[in-house]
Amino acid sequence: MTIDVDFENHILETLNSGKSVEEFLDHAVKFIAEVTTRLISKIFRKDDYAIRYAIDPLFGGNGPLSELGVKLKLLYALGIINRQEYEDTDHLLALYDEVMDKTSDLICTNHSNQSYQFTDEEVIAICHQLNCVEVKPVLFQNVHGKNDDIHDHNLLQMQQKRNRQVIKSTLVLSVSALISQLYKKPAEKISPLPQI
């Protein structure tokens, strides 16, 4: 099965549209949840009785398998996704939880202008942990002149902007590739569980 080019473009455009780390991760987690639901729907029985009395209670609402992290563990345990795919999605979910917790804390304390940046250590660390990132980003070191003239300030701003774009582009392309890879899982490779 080939991925729909429009869907792949939609993933890239949506991930790239996030102006902040929070927006980027929110989009990424929504796509991961979408492909996870798609994969799960491929492996379980499709008859009405199974859906109504087994699948929906397990995966829906407050079911024991309703959380995205649990669904990903199930897909990994069943051999549907490989270890690298599982680890990458797990790292992204962990960063998402950390970022959202910090964002919620900042809103409660009226520090809404402080948030994660693409150049923060936590975000860069995730880039280096992700298996889907084939080329780890190399950042320019901040160059400080002997005096703080306007030239040094402009150079510093330019380097910071470049570093931000390098990290963001790396994440957008890599996470888009991961989501596309999960989406492409062929139906014939994922055989429904045997009926007993």
SULTAUR-V119611 format. One record per backbone hydrogen bond with DSSP energy under -1.0 kcal/mol. NH is the residue of the N-H (numbers start at 0). CO is the residue of the C=O. E is the energy in kcal/mol with one decimal. If there is no record, write none. Layout:
nh: <NH,NH>
co: <CO,CO>
e: <E,E>
//
This chain:
nh: <7,8,9,10,11,12,13,14,15,16,23,24,25,26,27,28,29,30,31,32,33,34,35,36,37,38,39,40,43,50,51,52,53,54,55,57,58,59,62,64,65,70,71,72,73,74,75,76,77,78,79,80,85,86,87,88,89,90,91,92,93,94,95,96,97,98,99,100,101,102,103,104,105,106,107,108,109,110,113,119,123,124,125,126,127,128,129,133,148,152,153,154,155,156,157,158,159,160,161,162,163,164,165,166,167,168,169,170,171,172,173,174,175,176,177,178,179,180,181,182,183,184,189,190,192>
co: <3,4,5,6,7,8,9,10,11,12,19,20,21,22,23,24,25,26,27,28,29,30,31,32,33,34,35,36,39,46,47,48,49,49,50,53,54,55,59,57,62,66,67,68,69,70,71,72,73,75,74,74,81,82,83,84,85,86,87,88,89,90,91,92,93,94,95,96,97,98,99,100,101,102,103,104,106,105,110,116,119,120,121,122,123,124,125,131,146,148,149,150,151,152,153,154,155,156,157,158,159,160,161,162,163,164,165,166,167,168,169,170,171,172,173,174,175,176,177,178,179,181,185,188,42>
e: <-2.3,-2.6,-2.3,-2.4,-2.3,-3.0,-2.6,-2.8,-2.5,-1.5,-2.4,-2.8,-2.4,-2.4,-2.6,-2.9,-1.9,-2.2,-2.5,-2.6,-2.1,-2.6,-2.3,-2.4,-1.9,-2.4,-2.5,-2.3,-1.0,-2.3,-2.9,-2.8,-1.8,-2.8,-2.6,-1.6,-2.9,-2.6,-2.9,-2.6,-1.8,-2.2,-2.3,-1.9,-2.3,-2.4,-2.2,-2.9,-2.2,-1.3,-2.4,-1.1,-2.4,-3.1,-2.5,-2.3,-2.5,-2.7,-2.3,-2.4,-2.3,-2.4,-2.5,-2.6,-2.3,-3.0,-2.8,-2.3,-2.3,-2.7,-2.4,-2.2,-2.5,-2.1,-2.0,-1.4,-1.2,-3.0,-1.8,-1.8,-2.4,-2.7,-1.6,-1.9,-1.7,-1.2,-2.1,-1.0,-1.3,-1.8,-2.5,-2.5,-2.5,-2.3,-2.3,-2.5,-2.4,-2.4,-2.4,-2.7,-2.3,-2.2,-2.6,-2.3,-2.6,-2.9,-2.3,-2.6,-3.0,-2.6,-2.3,-2.8,-1.9,-2.0,-2.2,-2.7,-2.6,-2.4,-2.3,-2.5,-2.0,-1.0,-1.2,-1.1,-2.3>
//
